[in-house]
Amino acid sequence: MEPDGLGRVLSDLLQPDNALIQQATAQLREAFRHPEVLPQLCQLLAGAPDPQIRQLAAVLLRRRLTKHWRKLSPEELKNLVLGALQQEAEHQVSVALAQLAALLLRHQGLERWPQLLQLIQQGVGALTHGVSLPRAPQISLLVLSSALESDPEAFAPHYTALLRLFHSALGQRGQPGALYYGLRGLAAMAAGLGSDHLNLMRSLVPKVISAVRQLIPVNEVHASEAMEVFDELMESEVSVIVQHLSDVVSFCLEVASNRALGDALRVKALSTLSFLIKLRGKAVLKQRLLPPVLDALFPILSAEPPPGQLDAEDQENEDEGDEAQTPKHVAAQVIDMLALHLPPEKLFPQLMPQLEPALRSPQPYERKAGLMVVAVLAEGCGDHIRTRHLQALLGVICRSLADENLVVRSAALFALGQFSENLQPDITAYAGEVLPLLLSYIGGVELARGGHLAKAYYALENFVESLGAGIEPFLPVLMEQTLGTLRGPGGPRPKELAISALGAIASAAQRAMGPYLPHVLEQLRRFLPPAPQCLRLPSPTETLGLLVRALGREAVGPLAEESCQLGLGLAEEQGDPDLRRCTYSLFAALSSVMGDDLAPHLPQITTLLLYSLKSTEGLVPPAGGTSSFLLFEDEEEEAEVEGEEDLDGEDDEEEEEELFGLSVESAYVDEKEDACTALGEIAANASVAFLPYLESCIPGVFQLLEFPHLGVRKAAYEALGQFCIALHRVCERDPSEPHAAALQRLLGVVLPAMVRAVHRERERLVAMAVLEVLGAVLTACRQEALRSPGHLAELCGALRAVLERKTACQDDGLDEEDEEDEEQAEYDAMLLEYAGEGIPALATAAGGDAFAPYFAGFLPLLLNKMKPSCSVAERSFAVGTLAETLGGLGRATAPFVPRLLPPFLAAARDSDPEVRSNGVFALGVLAEHGGEALHYPKILALLAGGSAQESSARVRDNICGAVARMILSQPQALPLSQVRGLSPGGGEWGVEPYAQVSLLSLLRHLSAHCPTEFQAALLALPPDASAQISGALSSA
């Protein structure tokens, strides 16, 4: 084919005619089988009169070169590209040429293409010396940014020179194109900056802000893209942004508050601010930037939409509202980020003066803003709200459900849903007020208002899910409401919401749901096969799974096989990721009642789940991105036909880079997450039957440990932990050398991966999940998990890094001296608690003698959190962790008694009952395992002195437990006169149900070890008390 003929084919590809495009695609595929096509593409990219053809030729040539590099002379190609770059007048063609140049540079290296560096230097030199070459700087920086984005490491030796170059480029005015590509280039190299670049970077940040500000009036899209440089610099090892934090925050607020700018740019500014708070929240506090942030956010949150319009979240089109990224929506996310990453004790005093007037405002959109803020505070500041603000804020929410304005009522429903989800168990105490209000509200909503009805059901589901047995008084009215909706008139949306609510009700009611099962199944079958396709919904399948979990094998056993066949049929028929996700949840639920009886279906189930793990469905190119690289799926096949392989595996790297930055539609993300979760749960519940499929599932889950969405990463780590636990159960049920070896191989890859995640994972939720599943693996596998040399030290190192706040997700940009005495965000405290739970698990798995040296390293870190200046949560966590760990240490506790006894005694006298309870428990464990009983009198004196005044049932229970441990451990060392003072008659306190078990245990031990003294003490009691104790002991 001649160049003119190839040009016509490319022209046909660009026409709005599907038939013509298909014909041209077939012709181009045929042309690619001939070696002369590459020189023809070279001619077209330099000489075709149509710029679209020049652009497409450059793109196609770049793609072909990854596999056919040797078919062209590198020197001729480099000269051709350089000449075309200098002559090209069309910007989009220049972009394609710059990307081609970046590929050539990657293959050839900087040292073999000095002419390209000269082009870049000359262009920037023209910019700084005022030479009249208006396009040269832009082309130079376009080429540089493309090369840096393609292979930043190749430029690492030149970073200092490049930073000086960017200083020059970003300091100019009147060159928006040069500024844009300069900022993109700087963003591309930010990840590789080190401490030796710190001084240059410090003076560059103000120029970055100035450059973005110059871009805004010229091109808001470019300005928004250029703001990525702030995100990249924030993640850099060099914390240069912290030194310019005030300027960056002020700039973001300036852009976000300017209603004359487009929503996309304002959203980007708020997203940058949100990311900054996530990574550098404590620096925001330290530099006193919280007040201006809040001052700017509230007007954005309370802004009224144009007349006759509604905010996206208030529109009846649920899909649009869910996907909306508006300034108001992202401003709420910034508040959410403040709640997640700042100590509530610092946030609330500055937030409440803005929040309270908003909630009382006569303006509906200000009331809505206040409720949105209340809603997003619930996750990050849950403990603070539960203990100090729950009644007041819940009252505001409930009153707002009767507001005259629909948008306020809608925000109140969202806030109630968030409170119900995040403020458990305290909020369930208000069930008597909240549930009737919600049910009445749902009954009054017009069925046509699907979006508003969905918010009402969202609140209902979250509230009832956590009620547990407390739901039973409300069960008849709840079932009447939901089943009535399903039986009555109305479209599919109200019925789908009612079905989903049934699942939440079942999760809370458990076995109490049994009498309603026939009625529920009758309604569900209307929406499941063989129902017509138009009536099938994901929620009936999900609800069926929740019913299976709630009612257990006895109630749903006969339905299990039918449900499994139903799920398999749905998963294979449907192309809907939501429906597949729900069937996977059903399979996991069925495994909990079927166990190894699921074996006949596991080939199909595992095939479906692995397909979802590996699937690339739902990949979405970034906005404005070209999809031309996806035109020819059979290039690999062609390469095999022609017998040529790509150079050094470059094609794989190119594919990865081209897919980097693609987003995934949320439904497909949820599908992958649920597929991972289902695999782990099935493995745990049907461990023996699942064993033949385990090896093939591990790689599919492992590849998701680096998935961009945190929910998928979290589920992947949890599934790997379940695999380990499942294989350990197989070893217990069927001990054999191959099974034991398989377990060690699996632990040998999973545990190091978890250790790396604890150190490197930037998302706290993922890190917490890893720590939790690590604890579960250690608890299940015990010494098997530590059989490999080095595992104990590595795991202890990971937990210690968390306690020392040295992991990636704890990096807040502050020096250690700045963090001293800093209060913590609640999620930061939760991360420490998850790490703390792993310490006793390690002690038990390793054994006292092996763990004692590591415990010595943990001890000062935990004792440091027992100071009076620490929060209640910290003191309770530290003493509880130490106490639990002593159980694993056993007799190896003895050397640590002198260091532990004083803080434990102090904890047992603490003003907070939770700390006191843990302190008393710790004293009992210390007495049990501490060896010599020299400290007994001191402990007993404290327990006897506190028992008479103690009002907390939990503390009284632990006093009894502590004395019982002391009796068992050193009965000869116990002064019985003091023990008698701890009896019910000695302190005249009633025995609450919570304390009865431990008290009875204590009395039984006293009766067995000291029968004479015990009988004397018993006779000294009032007759009714004596008879009560004797009866309890005889029936025990």
MORAQUI-V728564 format. One record per run of one state. SS is the DSSP state (H for helix, E for strand, L for the rest). FROM is the first residue (numbers start at 1). TO is the last residue. If there is no record, write none. Layout:
ss = <SS/SS>
from = <FROM/FROM>
to = <TO/TO>
This chain:
ss = <L/H/L/H/L/H/L/H/L/H/L/H/L/H/L/H/L/H/L/H/L/H/L/H/L/H/L/H/L/H/L/H/L/H/L/H/L/H/L/H/L/H/L/H/L/H/L/H/L/H/L/H/L/H/L/H/L/H/L/H/L/H/L/H/L/H/L/H/L/E/L/H/L/H/L/H/L/E/L/H/L/H/L/H/L/H/L/H/L/H/L/H/L/H/L/H/L/H/L/H/L/H/L/H/L/H/L/H/L/H/L/H/L/H/L/H/L/H/L>
from = <1/3/14/18/32/36/48/51/66/69/72/74/88/91/109/110/113/114/129/136/151/152/171/176/193/195/217/220/227/228/236/240/244/245/258/263/287/290/302/312/315/318/324/327/342/344/361/364/381/382/389/390/401/406/423/426/445/450/466/468/488/492/528/533/536/538/574/577/615/619/621/628/631/635/643/647/660/663/665/666/686/687/707/710/734/737/761/764/787/791/804/808/811/816/820/826/847/848/867/872/909/913/930/936/948/953/970/971/974/976/981/984/988/993/1010/1011/1020/1023/1036>
to = <2/13/17/31/35/47/50/65/68/71/73/87/90/108/109/112/113/128/135/150/151/170/175/192/194/216/219/226/227/235/239/243/244/257/262/286/289/301/311/314/317/323/326/341/343/360/363/380/381/388/389/400/405/422/425/444/449/465/467/487/491/527/532/535/537/573/576/614/618/620/627/630/634/642/646/659/662/664/665/685/686/706/709/733/736/760/763/786/790/803/807/810/815/819/825/846/847/866/871/908/912/929/935/947/952/969/970/973/975/980/983/987/992/1009/1010/1019/1022/1035/1036>
